[in-house]
Amino acid sequence: MVKLNRIYTRTGDAGTTGLVDGSRVRKDDTRMVAIGDVDEANSAIGVAAETLPGADHVAALRRVQNDLFDLGADLATPGDDFTPSELVLRVVPAQVERLEREIDSLNADLPPLTSFVLPGGAAASLHLARAIVRRAERSAVAVLPHANPQAVMYLNRLSDFLFVLCRAVNKMGNDDVLWVAGANR
């Protein structure tokens, strides 16, 4: 259980931060960049959840936010053994598979795409969160092979999940803002 009595410790004042195993890395280390991008993605998802109609979608986003905290802890745990345990939190295949099931469920009711979708509509904040998740994925890939491959897979599926959720929120795709190639030539 997490218990924080003191918010500032001054241990990071010299530009380093602590990892789960007690080791310290620079705050601009690729691992810390990935953790920061995951944190930003989580925040953007929280903002998007506040704008959405429908408790089902919000509940799904809250599950994702919890998973992203797991993922941040996973990235903050150095080493090459990605086996979860009572003391080591790792993203597991079941979390990726849950996203896949949710994508399939949402996508089943959507019309096929006839164009690329521009970020907008009622789901604009979700589109922004999706773009931030894609950056977090790129940052996590930079940590490979010293990052849990399941964490990278989770981020990849999460951007897909958010895209499909955007379409569902945009009145089942009917209010998607579609790209018109060369429209402004």
C-alpha positions in Angstrom: 0.0 0.0 0.0 1.2 3.5 -0.9 1.5 6.0 2.0 2.9 9.4 1.3 3.3 11.7 4.3 5.8 14.0 2.6 5.5 15.2 -0.9 8.9 16.8 -1.4 12.1 14.9 -0.5 14.8 17.1 -2.1 16.5 13.9 -3.4 15.8 15.0 -7.0 17.2 18.5 -6.7 20.4 17.4 -8.5 18.6 16.1 -11.5 18.2 12.5 -10.6 15.3 10.4 -9.5 15.0 7.0 -7.8 13.8 3.8 -9.4 11.9 1.0 -7.6 15.1 -0.9 -6.9 16.7 2.1 -5.2 19.0 3.0 -8.0 19.1 6.5 -9.3 19.0 7.8 -12.9 19.1 11.2 -14.5 15.6 12.7 -14.9 16.2 12.9 -18.7 17.1 9.2 -18.9 15.1 7.4 -21.6 13.3 5.4 -18.9 12.2 8.5 -17.1 11.1 10.1 -20.4 8.9 7.1 -21.0 7.5 7.2 -17.5 6.7 10.9 -17.9 5.0 10.4 -21.2 2.9 7.6 -19.6 2.0 10.0 -16.8 1.0 12.7 -19.3 -1.1 10.1 -21.2 -2.8 9.1 -18.0 -3.6 12.8 -17.2 -5.0 13.4 -20.7 -7.2 10.3 -20.4 -8.5 11.7 -17.1 -9.4 15.0 -18.7 -11.1 13.2 -21.6 -13.1 11.0 -19.1 -14.6 14.2 -17.6 -16.0 15.2 -21.0 -17.6 11.9 -22.0 -21.2 10.9 -21.9 -21.9 7.4 -20.7 -20.7 5.7 -17.6 -19.5 2.6 -19.6 -16.9 4.6 -21.5 -15.8 6.4 -18.3 -15.4 3.1 -16.4 -13.3 1.7 -19.2 -11.1 4.8 -19.1 -10.7 4.5 -15.3 -9.5 0.9 -15.8 -7.0 2.2 -18.3 -5.8 4.9 -15.9 -5.2 2.2 -13.3 -3.3 0.1 -15.8 -1.2 3.1 -16.7 -0.1 3.4 -13.1 0.9 -0.2 -13.2 2.7 0.5 -16.4 4.6 3.4 -14.9 5.6 1.2 -12.0 6.7 -1.5 -14.5 8.9 1.0 -16.4 10.3 2.2 -13.0 11.5 -1.3 -12.2 14.8 -1.9 -13.9 16.0 -5.4 -14.9 15.5 -7.9 -17.7 13.2 -10.3 -15.8 9.6 -9.2 -16.5 7.9 -11.8 -14.4 5.4 -10.3 -12.0 5.5 -11.1 -8.4 4.1 -9.8 -5.1 6.9 -7.3 -5.0 7.3 -6.6 -8.7 4.5 -5.0 -10.6 4.5 -5.9 -14.3 2.0 -5.4 -17.1 0.7 -8.9 -18.0 -0.9 -10.4 -21.2 -4.4 -10.3 -19.6 -4.3 -6.5 -19.6 -3.4 -6.3 -23.3 -6.1 -9.0 -24.1 -8.8 -7.0 -22.2 -8.1 -4.0 -24.4 -8.3 -6.2 -27.5 -11.7 -7.5 -26.3 -12.9 -3.9 -25.7 -11.7 -2.8 -29.1 -13.5 -5.7 -30.8 -16.7 -5.0 -28.9 -16.7 -1.3 -29.8 -15.6 -1.8 -33.4 -18.4 -4.4 -34.0 -21.0 -1.7 -34.1 -19.1 0.9 -36.1 -19.4 1.4 -39.9 -16.2 0.7 -41.9 -13.9 3.7 -42.4 -14.0 5.3 -45.8 -11.4 7.9 -45.0 -8.8 8.8 -42.4 -10.4 10.5 -39.4 -9.3 13.9 -38.3 -9.1 14.6 -34.6 -12.3 16.3 -33.6 -15.9 16.0 -32.8 -17.2 15.2 -29.3 -14.2 12.9 -29.0 -11.5 15.6 -29.6 -10.1 15.2 -26.0 -9.8 11.5 -26.6 -8.0 12.1 -29.9 -5.5 14.2 -28.0 -5.0 11.5 -25.4 -4.5 9.0 -28.2 -1.7 11.1 -29.7 0.0 11.4 -26.3 -0.3 7.6 -25.8 1.4 7.1 -29.2 4.3 9.3 -27.9 4.5 7.3 -24.7 4.7 4.1 -26.8 7.6 5.6 -28.8 9.3 6.5 -25.6 8.8 3.0 -24.1 10.2 1.5 -27.3 13.4 3.5 -26.7 13.9 1.7 -23.4 13.7 -1.8 -25.1 15.2 -4.4 -24.5 15.2 -3.1 -20.9 11.4 -2.5 -20.8 8.7 -5.1 -20.4 7.5 -6.0 -24.0 4.0 -6.4 -22.6 4.1 -2.7 -21.5 4.9 -1.7 -25.0 2.2 -3.9 -26.4 -0.3 -2.4 -23.9 0.5 1.1 -25.2 0.1 0.0 -28.8 -3.3 -1.5 -28.1 -4.3 1.5 -26.0 -3.9 3.9 -28.9 -6.1 1.5 -31.0 -8.6 1.4 -28.2 -8.7 5.2 -27.9 -9.2 5.5 -31.7 -12.1 3.1 -31.7 -13.6 4.8 -28.6 -13.3 8.1 -30.4 -15.4 6.8 -33.2 -18.0 5.3 -30.8 -18.2 8.6 -29.0 -18.6 10.5 -32.2 -22.1 9.0 -32.6 -20.9 5.6 -33.7 -18.7 7.2 -36.4 -21.4 9.3 -38.0 -19.9 12.5 -36.6 -16.3 11.6 -37.3 -14.4 14.5 -39.0 -13.1 13.0 -42.2 -10.0 13.8 -44.0 -10.5 15.0 -47.6 -7.2 14.6 -49.4 -6.0 17.7 -51.2 -9.2 19.6 -50.3 -7.4 22.9 -49.9 -5.1 23.0 -52.9 
